Amino acid sequence: MKRWSWIMAVMLAGATLWAQEGPVVREIKIEFEGPETVNRTIVMSNIRTAVGKSLTRDMVEQDVRNLIATGYFYDVRVSEEPVTDGVRVIFRVQGKATLKEVVFEGSTRYKDDRLRRETTQKPGDILDAYKAHQDALKIQEMYQKAAYPDTKVEPKITVDRDTGKAILRFVIFEGDRVLLQKIELHGNRAIPSLKGWLWSQTGLLKLMKTRKHWWGSWLSGTGVIKDEQLREDLEKLREHYQSKGYIDAEVRGTRVERVSPKWMILHIDLYEGTQYKAGTIKIEGAKLFPVADLQKRLKMTTGQIFTPDSLSKDSKAIEDYYGERGYLDTNVQSIRVPNVETGRMDLTYNIREGELTYIELIEIRGNIKTKDKVIRRELAVAPGDIYNTVRVDRSMERLKNLGFFGKVEPRPEPTPIPNRKNLAINLEEQRTGNVTFGAGFSSIDSLVGFVELTQGNFDLFNAPTFTGAGQKLRLRAQMGLQRQDYLLSFTEPWFLDRQLSFGFDLFHSEANYYSDYYDESRTGGDIRIGKAINQFLRLDLQYGIQQIHETIGGAASQELQAETGSKVRSSVQATLIYDHRDSVFLTTRGGRSELSAELVGGPFAGDISIYKLNAKTTWFFPFFNGHVLELLGAAGVVDAYGNTKGSGMTVTEADGSVRKVNDVPLFDRYFLGGANSLRGFSYRAISPRDVNNEPVGGNTYVNGTAEYTIPVVERIRFAVFFDIGEVQRNAYEFNAGNFKSDAGVGVRLNLPIGPLRLDYGYPLMTDATSGRGGKIQFSVGYQF
């Protein structure tokens, strides 16, 4: 026994000595199995074994790992041979082949250039079999999205062992193009697959992006089965059932039935389970505050449908109750006990109360460009305040809304002081400047091209980057067949470090699309200041001065020719805006209203003295399944005063008629008609007219719109609308008998380049001068 113990001890000691201090390396030899596809210097630069050093097992193992990690070798083996006073270390490596060519076989639908865009390996790369497999899957997925569900793609590799060059072949078996004829749901009794008619349909199938093939599938990308999209749809079905109280609901399987060579049916098997309602609700662990006060925060009460989302929100509501009062570390755990027989879900909220916590310091990290003060002025908390988690969350939302940061993460950090924590705000800045250019077309502007530079985090005094102060800069040049516009706009949202916005605009515009009889150009600028009164209400003040020139053609009426020449317009305008829309871009609820009053001339000098009063309100009402009703009402009046009042000359037209020219200049009168008002009429067609039947504008207008939009597929909405309005020649004039109206249909496309609106309106109430035929209105942009 002692003898064996002695032998084991010697062996262990020897192994330990070899691992720690092995024989000295006298020579390193590199041998390639197959062609030498990799330069020997790559091997030497990735190993730690060196001549003159001791050889250890750990060092050899690390060298093997390093060489494999380079991606150049299939296999690496290390051996040793004894030599005088040491060893020769031999690295036997098998290099990966270099890709000589990528070949596609069997494809009839796509050309090779299109297929190559799906691959990550190019000739000259080191061949990677795993990447080849992934590329084959990407090509296969591309075919499946194009309605070739049976497509198989196999990567085949041929290596010339003499040269180390490889040819990668993607062998494609396309199969037939098969479209989705129908989707059938099985096992759903409580929630129908579909109900209702046409655009008002609701049900489980309306939740899915996977849709059966229809004539518009070429635009919407539907009519085929896409694996990833289908997985998302099945998860939506499960989540929808849970939102209705069916907690045990699940998708038990899917299967595809091929009903013909060109068509298939997708079957989805559902299990609904029991619909649960909230049973008894208990709150335990509350010592600092009355349970009755906490219960008032709960939205889900006994008898209501139980949903995991409601449970999560109620747990958060209790934590927020504590968080608002500085009890930062309070934790709420919810326990639910289902009763399948009664369909009740008994709930218990266990509270682990934290300690009252104050903010010691606020540390901002990650803002390389943005100044600290730009961030701190958005915070609703300060050092020394109670650590109010609700205010902290609100502060983070305000930072996100700046658009400067891709990531905003608050984190409480401990300090040596009891009951005090630092608030660390970790930020990740994102690009805030953009240069965009493009071209567009509308039924008003015709063809236009533009280039625009914007910087949302501008700093006027921080050369050479000019970023970091949260200012807004916009430079835009737009040129087209009917217009030219040049604009420089600057805004400081925190003027004098107060919640006041200050800005100015400099502009020049030339418009040739108003009329065949005259053109208009404007050059000027304005200074503006604004104050947010509360979350929804804002007051803006603006002073503007501009020179406006009207160029009137010789064929125009005397009434229009009286407007020829240049005038200086100097004005002050006040605007009160109430905006509580849920989204600026795709609004589904809320509204926006504004009142404005503008005084031109008088104490502000200039060539004209008029005043304008305008009101506009738009309200949005959500209905089932994403339907939205929009109601708009607007009215305005403009009138002259002072030296301008009664200044309009009397002219005699060619037909001998005598006309009084409006005191209000042509460029300040109202017109209706076109893509943004009454869509069944031409642009500016609704207006008083001269002897040539040319619109000359009026001093009073009223306009209303009702529009109902329906989602068709993602990014596409169908619209039906009704417009009504009229423009009267005199200020404060109203005549219901002169109203014009139209009705029509439209399409809204929410494209990555911006929203596109296409409408067809047909006049209902009209006259011979305003037009009787329908109009197609086309525009790009948002209508506010």
LOVEXVO-26623 format. One line per 5 residues: number of its first residue (from 0); for each residue x, y, z of C-alpha. Coordinates in Angstrom, 3 decimals. Layout:
LOVEXVO-26623
NUM) X,Y,Z; ...
This chain:
LOVEXVO-26623
0) 0.000,0.000,0.000; 2.794,2.363,0.910; 4.609,1.497,-2.325; 1.619,2.447,-4.532; 1.145,5.659,-2.584
5) 4.784,6.554,-3.221; 4.453,5.894,-6.961; 1.270,8.021,-7.220; 2.969,10.856,-5.368; 5.920,10.793,-7.803
10) 3.554,10.814,-10.829; 1.522,13.731,-9.485; 4.667,15.669,-8.665; 5.993,15.054,-12.180; 2.731,16.173,-13.799
15) 2.723,19.291,-11.664; 6.341,20.094,-12.552; 5.586,19.590,-16.315; 2.592,21.907,-16.097; 4.596,24.537,-14.277
20) 8.099,24.237,-15.744; 8.372,21.855,-18.738; 11.246,21.250,-21.152; 12.749,24.208,-22.963; 11.552,24.842,-26.530
25) 14.513,24.712,-28.924; 12.577,24.785,-32.239; 9.037,25.465,-33.518; 7.945,23.705,-36.711; 4.738,24.366,-38.670
30) 3.326,21.655,-40.944; 0.249,22.014,-43.157; -2.075,19.129,-43.889; -3.187,19.827,-47.406; -2.491,23.121,-49.225
35) -0.869,25.991,-47.382; -3.894,28.339,-47.403; -2.714,30.581,-44.573; 0.537,32.511,-44.223; 2.856,31.012,-41.596
40) 3.226,34.393,-39.906; -0.464,34.158,-38.913; 0.304,30.977,-36.990; 3.341,32.469,-35.249; 1.522,35.664,-34.314
45) -1.272,33.730,-32.582; 0.782,31.424,-30.335; 2.524,32.098,-27.031; 4.926,29.143,-27.334; 8.375,30.574,-28.111
50) 11.940,29.335,-28.561; 13.892,29.563,-25.310; 10.809,29.338,-23.108; 9.603,26.369,-21.101; 6.825,24.297,-22.646
55) 3.680,23.946,-20.484; 0.413,22.145,-21.042; -1.624,25.312,-20.323; 0.354,27.268,-22.907; -0.192,24.613,-25.607
60) -3.922,24.418,-24.927; -4.214,28.212,-25.135; -2.295,28.240,-28.441; -4.720,25.714,-29.935; -7.699,27.797,-28.809
65) -6.163,30.978,-30.244; -5.505,29.397,-33.649; -9.011,27.928,-33.922; -10.469,31.299,-32.898; -8.849,33.016,-35.899
70) -11.328,31.205,-38.153; -8.588,30.177,-40.586; -8.201,26.537,-39.527; -10.353,23.399,-39.483; -7.996,21.498,-37.198
75) -4.899,22.181,-35.071; -2.730,19.470,-33.437; 0.461,19.908,-31.394; 3.208,17.343,-30.785; 6.769,17.422,-29.502
80) 10.049,15.709,-30.348; 13.067,15.539,-28.055; 16.188,17.367,-29.174; 19.421,18.290,-27.434; 18.665,20.222,-24.211
85) 14.940,20.507,-24.964; 12.123,19.753,-27.408; 10.971,20.588,-30.927; 7.276,21.680,-30.949; 5.347,20.780,-34.113
90) 2.077,22.580,-34.978; 0.146,20.543,-37.568; -2.625,22.752,-38.998; -5.313,22.156,-41.590; -6.288,25.460,-43.159
95) -9.742,26.337,-44.361; -10.237,26.700,-48.076; -10.456,30.094,-49.797; -13.689,30.713,-51.630; -13.079,30.840,-55.376
100) -16.638,31.096,-56.676; -20.285,31.214,-55.548; -22.689,29.459,-57.920; -26.495,29.266,-57.909; -28.214,26.336,-59.567
105) -31.902,25.716,-60.202; -33.241,29.260,-59.814; -35.749,30.481,-62.386; -37.527,33.180,-60.343; -34.482,35.211,-59.271
110) -31.343,36.210,-61.098; -27.933,35.455,-59.609; -27.317,39.124,-58.705; -30.476,39.161,-56.566; -29.527,35.915,-54.833
115) -26.013,37.171,-54.100; -27.484,40.007,-52.021; -28.733,37.371,-49.567; -25.285,35.806,-49.069; -22.560,36.953,-46.689
120) -19.584,35.177,-48.322; -17.823,36.506,-51.387; -14.956,35.138,-53.564; -11.672,35.594,-51.728; -13.211,34.982,-48.274
125) -12.207,32.084,-46.050; -14.922,29.485,-46.549; -17.208,29.122,-43.530; -19.591,26.161,-43.692; -21.836,27.603,-40.978
130) -22.261,30.877,-42.864; -23.024,28.923,-46.027; -25.801,27.093,-44.171; -27.218,30.391,-42.826; -27.125,31.942,-46.309
135) -29.054,28.970,-47.674; -31.750,29.551,-45.044; -31.971,33.243,-45.998; -32.433,32.380,-49.669; -35.048,29.788,-48.722
140) -36.905,32.360,-46.587; -36.892,34.830,-49.488; -38.565,32.239,-51.699; -41.128,31.424,-49.012; -42.096,35.090,-48.744
145) -42.701,35.054,-52.491; -45.206,32.156,-52.110; -42.818,29.258,-52.761; -43.312,27.309,-49.513; -41.751,24.077,-50.852
150) -38.443,25.666,-51.787; -35.341,23.901,-50.474; -31.832,25.315,-50.710; -28.800,23.110,-50.132; -25.241,24.482,-49.885
155) -22.682,22.170,-51.487; -18.957,22.741,-51.101; -16.264,21.430,-53.462; -12.638,21.881,-52.350; -9.553,21.455,-54.552
160) -7.034,20.035,-52.056; -4.086,20.893,-54.300; -4.876,24.617,-54.476; -6.977,25.092,-51.329; -9.673,26.817,-53.412
165) -13.363,26.035,-52.944; -16.543,26.446,-54.971; -19.758,27.032,-53.018; -22.886,25.907,-54.848; -26.395,26.753,-53.685
170) -28.631,24.106,-55.224; -32.206,25.448,-55.305; -35.338,23.301,-55.649; -38.036,25.938,-56.191; -41.243,23.944,-56.296
175) -44.569,25.500,-57.248; -45.854,28.924,-56.262; -48.604,28.317,-53.693; -50.897,31.022,-52.319; -52.896,31.098,-49.104
180) -56.536,30.564,-50.020; -58.000,30.594,-46.530; -57.201,30.513,-42.801; -59.411,28.288,-40.669; -59.466,28.492,-36.880
185) -60.664,25.486,-34.878; -61.714,25.333,-31.240; -62.681,28.997,-30.828; -66.198,29.209,-29.450; -66.096,32.311,-27.251
190) -64.361,34.593,-29.756; -65.364,34.357,-33.435; -62.913,34.120,-36.283; -64.701,36.975,-38.049; -67.911,38.877,-37.595
195) -69.416,41.939,-39.218; -69.360,43.102,-42.791; -66.582,44.406,-45.014; -64.572,47.164,-43.270; -66.383,46.733,-39.949
200) -65.257,43.139,-39.493; -63.735,42.124,-36.162; -62.477,38.836,-34.756; -59.360,36.741,-34.347; -58.370,36.777,-38.017
205) -58.285,40.596,-37.987; -55.522,40.408,-35.356; -53.210,38.508,-37.679; -50.835,39.942,-40.254; -50.962,36.618,-42.066
210) -53.914,37.022,-44.424; -55.423,35.107,-47.315; -54.515,36.127,-50.832; -56.557,38.985,-52.376; -56.187,41.353,-55.303
215) -54.229,43.852,-53.213; -51.709,41.303,-51.913; -49.039,42.613,-54.289; -49.090,45.871,-52.312; -49.723,44.586,-48.789
220) -47.393,41.572,-49.019; -50.068,39.135,-47.824; -51.337,35.857,-49.261; -48.336,33.753,-48.217; -47.090,32.102,-45.025
225) -44.010,33.709,-43.500; -42.686,31.635,-40.617; -41.588,34.505,-38.368; -44.742,36.495,-38.999; -46.919,33.466,-38.315
230) -45.188,32.916,-34.963; -45.946,36.531,-34.041; -49.579,36.069,-35.090; -50.017,32.961,-32.947; -48.602,34.838,-29.959
235) -51.072,37.669,-30.650; -53.945,35.190,-30.561; -52.776,33.859,-27.198; -52.323,37.358,-25.763; -55.760,38.379,-27.027
240) -57.390,35.454,-25.258; -55.562,36.365,-22.056; -56.781,39.949,-22.377; -60.310,38.496,-22.348; -59.691,36.400,-19.221
245) -58.880,33.072,-20.909; -55.623,32.536,-19.036; -55.204,28.888,-20.054; -55.735,29.553,-23.767; -53.071,28.236,-26.111
250) -52.383,27.442,-29.750; -52.125,23.674,-29.872; -50.886,23.354,-33.395; -50.934,24.469,-37.016; -51.101,22.488,-40.227
255) -51.147,23.329,-43.912; -53.571,21.629,-46.271; -52.661,21.692,-49.946; -56.016,21.873,-51.749; -54.502,22.229,-55.222
260) -51.051,22.720,-56.756; -51.515,26.521,-56.470; -53.548,26.920,-53.279; -53.304,25.960,-49.611; -55.350,26.361,-46.427
265) -53.801,27.143,-43.055; -55.474,25.400,-40.107; -54.891,26.711,-36.562; -56.055,24.620,-33.581; -56.963,26.642,-30.481
270) -57.780,25.733,-26.906; -59.752,28.437,-25.076; -60.110,27.092,-21.557; -62.047,28.868,-18.805; -62.675,32.590,-18.660
275) -61.569,33.806,-15.243; -62.915,36.719,-13.248; -61.305,38.330,-10.241; -62.372,36.707,-6.958; -61.357,37.863,-3.504
280) -58.624,40.515,-3.465; -56.342,40.941,-0.459; -53.528,43.351,0.346; -51.044,42.141,2.927; -47.929,43.702,4.457
285) -49.111,47.331,4.397; -48.068,49.093,7.603; -47.212,52.628,6.527; -50.454,53.445,4.723; -54.103,52.400,5.110
290) -55.131,49.393,3.029; -58.247,51.303,1.951; -56.072,53.948,0.259; -54.129,51.263,-1.592; -57.311,49.518,-2.728
295) -58.433,52.752,-4.404; -55.444,52.412,-6.757; -56.611,49.019,-8.027; -58.439,49.060,-11.347; -59.343,45.358,-11.364
300) -62.004,44.591,-8.750; -63.977,41.499,-7.729; -66.217,40.269,-10.542; -64.272,41.923,-13.357; -62.529,39.867,-16.021
305) -59.071,38.846,-14.837; -56.119,39.574,-17.120; -52.360,39.318,-16.472; -51.937,42.847,-17.827; -54.402,44.269,-15.298
310) -52.661,42.347,-12.516; -49.301,43.790,-13.542; -50.690,47.314,-13.745; -52.305,47.077,-10.307; -49.047,45.810,-8.769
315) -47.271,48.751,-10.402; -49.957,51.130,-9.099; -49.265,50.040,-5.503; -45.513,50.397,-6.015; -46.075,53.859,-7.523
320) -48.180,54.837,-4.481; -45.178,54.093,-2.285; -42.729,55.480,-4.834; -44.501,58.844,-4.975; -43.909,59.125,-1.248
325) -40.213,58.208,-1.405; -40.363,54.533,-0.398; -38.089,53.530,-3.232; -37.404,49.858,-2.498; -41.012,48.824,-1.960
330) -41.769,45.587,-3.754; -45.175,44.072,-4.528; -45.558,40.379,-5.291; -48.886,39.138,-6.601; -50.166,35.670,-5.841
335) -53.051,34.240,-7.830; -55.042,31.148,-6.962; -57.331,29.907,-9.778; -60.545,27.978,-9.209; -61.489,26.183,-12.422
340) -64.924,25.171,-11.103; -66.063,28.694,-10.200; -63.975,30.511,-12.822; -62.618,32.809,-10.109; -59.053,34.010,-9.633
345) -58.318,34.930,-6.017; -55.578,37.543,-5.713; -53.210,38.556,-2.944; -50.795,41.486,-3.150; -47.876,40.966,-0.733
350) -46.082,44.234,0.021; -42.514,44.472,1.232; -42.249,48.075,2.313; -39.026,49.975,1.755; -37.507,52.883,3.635
355) -38.056,56.588,3.008; -35.311,57.659,0.574; -33.980,61.043,-0.508; -31.916,61.987,-3.571; -28.330,62.856,-2.654
360) -26.833,63.586,-6.112; -27.966,63.318,-9.710; -25.185,61.939,-11.900; -25.526,62.102,-15.688; -23.427,59.692,-17.735
365) -22.970,59.080,-21.440; -23.749,62.587,-22.745; -20.712,63.294,-24.899; -22.294,66.067,-26.987; -25.314,67.202,-25.003
370) -24.661,69.668,-22.203; -25.638,68.710,-18.661; -27.965,71.685,-18.275; -29.995,70.592,-21.299; -30.681,67.319,-19.488
375) -31.152,68.679,-15.963; -33.774,71.223,-17.031; -36.001,68.350,-18.165; -35.886,66.624,-14.758; -38.853,66.823,-12.386
380) -36.637,65.971,-9.364; -33.597,67.604,-7.773; -30.969,66.735,-5.122; -32.495,66.841,-1.656; -35.972,65.849,-2.903
385) -37.765,62.716,-1.827; -36.894,59.970,-4.318; -40.244,60.088,-6.140; -40.214,57.202,-8.622; -43.195,58.566,-10.564
390) -41.444,61.895,-11.118; -38.261,60.076,-12.072; -40.187,58.041,-14.669; -41.797,61.212,-15.980; -38.362,62.820,-16.248
395) -37.062,59.885,-18.265; -39.998,60.181,-20.674; -39.200,63.864,-21.181; -35.574,62.998,-21.951; -36.674,60.359,-24.468
400) -39.021,62.846,-26.121; -36.101,65.190,-26.799; -34.998,62.757,-29.504; -31.329,63.099,-28.502; -30.885,59.699,-26.869
405) -31.376,56.140,-28.037; -31.232,54.851,-24.467; -32.307,56.485,-21.212; -31.887,54.396,-18.060; -32.300,55.699,-14.488
410) -30.659,53.779,-11.672; -30.601,54.434,-7.901; -27.166,53.929,-6.422; -26.298,53.558,-2.726; -24.379,56.205,-0.775
415) -22.614,56.121,2.633; -25.437,58.280,3.998; -28.431,56.330,5.394; -31.730,56.732,3.503; -30.039,58.644,0.668
420) -29.279,57.436,-2.835; -27.763,58.931,-5.920; -29.854,59.028,-9.071; -27.624,57.880,-11.932; -28.955,58.573,-15.435
425) -27.216,56.478,-18.087; -27.619,57.867,-21.589; -26.682,56.744,-25.061; -26.689,59.561,-27.591; -28.001,59.107,-31.089
430) -27.772,61.098,-34.299; -29.778,64.326,-34.110; -28.820,65.894,-37.438; -30.087,64.887,-40.849; -29.586,65.878,-44.440
435) -32.512,64.827,-46.598; -33.335,65.395,-50.220; -35.992,64.167,-52.558; -38.722,64.965,-55.001; -42.491,64.900,-54.867
440) -45.662,65.720,-56.678; -49.033,67.044,-55.587; -52.146,68.261,-57.308; -51.346,71.792,-56.042; -47.576,72.185,-56.286
445) -46.964,69.958,-59.329; -43.395,68.569,-59.383; -41.015,69.753,-56.640; -37.556,68.817,-55.410; -36.012,69.716,-52.082
450) -32.917,69.481,-49.925; -33.100,70.026,-46.169; -30.618,70.149,-43.274; -31.961,69.761,-39.734; -30.188,69.606,-36.379
455) -32.353,68.931,-33.338; -29.518,69.389,-30.825; -27.916,72.538,-32.225; -25.561,74.872,-30.342; -25.003,78.246,-31.971
460) -21.911,78.998,-29.877; -20.133,75.617,-29.936; -17.867,75.615,-32.980; -16.926,73.524,-34.863; -19.516,70.808,-34.060
465) -22.358,73.244,-33.231; -24.148,70.603,-31.168; -25.173,70.082,-27.557; -27.465,72.949,-26.479; -30.818,71.480,-27.519
470) -31.541,74.227,-30.040; -33.341,73.511,-33.326; -31.939,74.469,-36.707; -33.559,73.957,-40.075; -32.305,74.897,-43.546
475) -34.523,74.050,-46.505; -34.437,74.766,-50.219; -37.357,73.641,-52.391; -37.576,74.165,-56.109; -40.223,73.071,-58.555
480) -42.226,73.860,-61.634; -44.699,76.004,-59.698; -42.817,77.196,-56.622; -39.497,78.027,-54.976; -38.975,78.182,-51.210
485) -35.910,78.953,-49.102; -36.007,78.848,-45.314; -33.658,79.327,-42.370; -35.300,78.552,-39.013; -33.800,78.623,-35.516
490) -35.446,77.836,-32.158; -34.113,78.005,-28.608; -36.612,75.980,-26.490; -35.242,77.319,-23.151; -34.639,81.025,-23.708
495) -32.666,82.648,-20.858; -32.801,79.234,-19.105; -36.554,79.608,-18.691; -39.342,77.494,-20.120; -39.756,79.976,-22.941
500) -39.130,79.152,-26.566; -37.505,81.787,-28.735; -36.832,81.612,-32.436; -36.650,83.331,-35.769; -37.256,82.502,-39.424
505) -35.816,84.003,-42.594; -37.488,83.049,-45.853; -38.024,83.729,-49.513; -40.766,82.118,-51.593; -42.081,82.355,-55.122
510) -45.494,80.862,-55.939; -46.748,80.453,-59.495; -49.551,78.001,-58.751; -52.109,80.400,-57.259; -53.489,81.570,-60.597
515) -52.866,81.751,-64.322; -53.204,85.527,-64.042; -50.654,86.392,-61.366; -47.569,85.231,-59.468; -46.581,86.047,-55.908
520) -43.229,86.330,-54.132; -42.458,86.923,-50.448; -39.217,87.812,-48.680; -39.036,88.386,-44.959; -38.590,87.021,-41.496
525) -40.143,86.746,-38.079; -39.252,86.558,-34.411; -41.330,84.329,-32.141; -41.614,83.467,-28.481; -43.769,80.768,-26.882
530) -44.745,79.588,-23.426; -46.205,76.230,-22.403; -48.928,77.045,-19.873; -49.466,73.394,-18.987; -49.077,69.964,-20.541
535) -51.624,70.688,-23.284; -51.974,74.485,-23.516; -49.481,76.795,-25.214; -49.322,80.525,-26.056; -47.205,81.763,-28.987
540) -46.398,85.385,-29.891; -44.816,86.355,-33.180; -43.646,89.519,-34.914; -43.121,89.254,-38.656; -42.155,91.574,-41.468
545) -42.093,90.734,-45.149; -42.185,92.320,-48.559; -44.829,90.810,-50.831; -44.842,91.391,-54.556; -47.744,90.587,-56.883
550) -47.001,90.277,-60.607; -50.282,90.595,-62.503; -50.616,89.620,-66.171; -52.096,91.946,-68.771; -55.026,89.612,-69.412
555) -56.183,89.904,-65.809; -59.222,91.927,-64.801; -58.861,95.526,-63.632; -59.824,94.296,-60.174; -56.783,92.031,-60.086
560) -54.449,94.481,-61.812; -55.154,96.943,-59.000; -53.202,94.541,-56.738; -49.970,94.755,-58.742; -46.801,95.935,-57.046
565) -45.011,95.462,-53.714; -46.185,96.042,-50.162; -44.466,95.770,-46.788; -46.460,93.743,-44.280; -45.550,94.191,-40.579
570) -47.586,92.307,-37.985; -47.899,90.850,-34.498; -49.803,87.598,-33.955; -50.898,85.767,-30.810; -51.922,82.087,-30.980
575) -53.388,79.946,-28.217; -53.060,76.203,-28.890; -54.677,73.338,-26.996; -53.282,69.993,-28.169; -54.052,66.673,-26.481
580) -53.729,64.263,-29.403; -52.336,60.816,-28.649; -49.986,61.072,-31.652; -48.964,63.819,-34.021; -48.565,61.428,-36.940
585) -51.365,58.861,-36.750; -53.917,60.368,-34.395; -56.646,58.103,-33.033; -58.009,60.114,-30.095; -57.887,63.589,-28.599
590) -57.846,66.850,-30.488; -56.098,70.063,-31.393; -57.647,73.529,-31.206; -56.181,76.938,-31.854; -57.280,80.571,-31.700
595) -55.215,83.296,-33.306; -55.425,87.057,-33.571; -53.149,89.084,-35.849; -52.748,92.838,-36.104; -51.066,94.085,-39.286
600) -49.803,97.650,-39.695; -51.129,100.443,-37.481; -48.629,100.835,-34.623; -46.320,98.313,-36.353; -45.959,100.441,-39.511
605) -45.873,98.843,-42.967; -48.016,99.592,-46.020; -51.274,97.943,-44.932; -53.475,97.961,-41.807; -55.688,94.921,-41.306
610) -56.574,92.453,-38.573; -57.282,88.717,-38.773; -59.133,86.398,-36.381; -58.937,82.648,-36.941; -60.232,79.570,-35.112
615) -59.734,75.920,-35.898; -60.479,72.730,-34.001; -59.970,69.082,-34.904; -61.205,66.129,-32.833; -60.514,62.425,-33.217
620) -62.755,59.631,-31.919; -61.601,55.983,-31.899; -64.013,53.209,-32.796; -63.725,49.435,-32.976; -60.878,47.690,-34.755
625) -58.801,50.820,-35.393; -61.529,52.889,-37.070; -61.191,56.645,-36.437; -63.660,59.509,-36.928; -62.158,62.960,-37.479
630) -64.259,66.121,-37.156; -62.841,69.490,-38.175; -64.281,72.974,-37.923; -62.594,76.238,-38.915; -63.560,79.864,-39.438
635) -61.777,83.145,-40.037; -62.343,86.813,-40.711; -60.065,89.559,-42.019; -60.890,93.261,-42.245; -59.138,96.552,-42.873
640) -58.816,99.456,-40.464; -57.081,102.828,-40.320; -55.708,104.135,-43.605; -56.404,100.848,-45.376; -60.131,100.968,-44.576
645) -61.918,102.217,-47.675; -58.695,102.412,-49.722; -59.852,99.955,-52.371; -60.215,101.788,-55.689; -63.152,101.599,-58.058
650) -62.341,100.074,-61.452; -64.195,99.716,-64.723; -63.884,96.350,-66.412; -63.769,95.675,-70.151; -67.457,94.760,-70.163
655) -68.321,98.150,-68.701; -69.091,96.890,-65.217; -67.888,98.941,-62.268; -66.276,97.122,-59.366; -64.995,98.120,-55.959
660) -61.591,96.545,-55.157; -61.433,94.822,-51.777; -59.649,96.890,-49.104; -57.850,93.752,-47.874; -54.851,92.887,-50.112
665) -55.130,89.804,-52.298; -52.442,87.918,-50.338; -54.396,88.167,-47.065; -57.781,86.990,-48.335; -59.271,83.527,-47.834
670) -59.716,80.787,-50.430; -61.072,77.235,-50.098; -60.807,74.177,-52.306; -58.087,71.623,-52.886; -56.412,68.795,-50.992
675) -56.564,70.494,-47.577; -60.114,71.878,-47.501; -62.948,71.024,-49.928; -61.526,68.137,-51.912; -64.251,67.979,-54.539
680) -63.147,71.361,-55.930; -60.029,72.752,-57.564; -57.414,74.555,-55.498; -58.739,77.982,-54.352; -61.868,77.461,-56.488
685) -64.291,78.424,-53.686; -64.061,82.196,-53.570; -65.717,85.352,-54.857; -64.760,85.887,-58.506; -64.002,88.724,-60.901
690) -65.420,89.341,-64.370; -63.078,86.715,-65.825; -64.446,84.154,-63.379; -61.063,84.174,-61.610; -61.106,83.602,-57.802
695) -60.101,86.803,-55.983; -60.604,85.704,-52.364; -62.867,86.873,-49.588; -62.797,88.250,-46.058; -64.780,85.544,-44.237
700) -64.633,81.780,-44.441; -66.213,78.782,-42.733; -65.063,75.219,-43.265; -66.003,71.825,-41.822; -64.906,68.227,-42.461
705) -65.986,64.793,-41.288; -63.651,61.946,-42.209; -63.850,58.273,-41.260; -60.733,56.157,-41.772; -60.480,52.378,-41.673
710) -57.282,50.297,-41.489; -56.998,47.912,-44.429; -53.552,46.436,-43.818; -50.501,47.799,-42.067; -49.606,51.282,-43.359
715) -52.768,51.530,-45.484; -56.052,53.156,-44.453; -59.246,53.706,-46.421; -61.136,56.983,-45.937; -64.601,58.344,-46.621
720) -65.196,62.047,-46.111; -67.611,64.961,-46.319; -66.460,68.597,-46.641; -68.496,71.802,-46.432; -67.580,75.471,-46.494
725) -67.841,78.855,-48.117; -65.908,82.102,-48.573; -67.752,85.438,-48.448; -66.522,88.707,-49.948; -67.112,90.910,-46.883
730) -65.956,90.608,-43.282; -68.425,88.974,-40.874; -70.706,88.049,-43.775; -72.545,84.740,-43.515; -74.916,83.199,-46.070
735) -75.851,79.540,-45.619; -77.329,79.502,-49.120; -73.847,79.912,-50.646; -72.321,76.888,-48.939; -70.460,74.359,-51.079
740) -69.996,70.715,-50.097; -68.514,67.487,-51.386; -68.124,63.826,-50.467; -65.589,61.271,-51.499; -63.227,58.429,-50.768
745) -59.498,58.280,-50.231; -56.458,56.182,-49.380; -53.850,56.969,-46.720; -50.420,55.370,-47.168; -48.021,55.667,-44.243
750) -44.776,55.155,-46.157; -41.224,55.349,-44.743; -40.615,58.478,-46.836; -43.696,60.110,-45.338; -47.483,59.930,-45.506
755) -49.223,59.967,-48.867; -52.861,61.069,-49.267; -54.914,60.304,-52.360; -58.545,61.499,-52.436; -61.380,61.676,-54.922
760) -64.082,64.195,-54.058; -67.315,64.902,-55.856; -69.273,68.164,-55.389; -72.713,67.886,-53.787; -73.664,71.512,-53.215
765) -72.060,73.712,-55.882; -72.633,76.220,-58.654; -71.465,76.791,-62.207; -68.451,78.912,-61.230; -67.057,76.595,-58.544
770) -67.179,73.470,-60.725; -69.366,70.384,-61.001; -66.988,67.576,-61.906; -65.143,65.423,-59.366; -61.503,66.055,-58.485
775) -58.549,63.821,-57.640; -56.401,65.337,-54.907; -52.900,64.041,-54.289; -50.508,65.258,-51.607; -47.609,64.176,-49.412
780) -47.408,65.185,-45.756; -49.496,65.463,-42.615; -52.638,67.569,-42.405; -53.042,69.337,-39.047
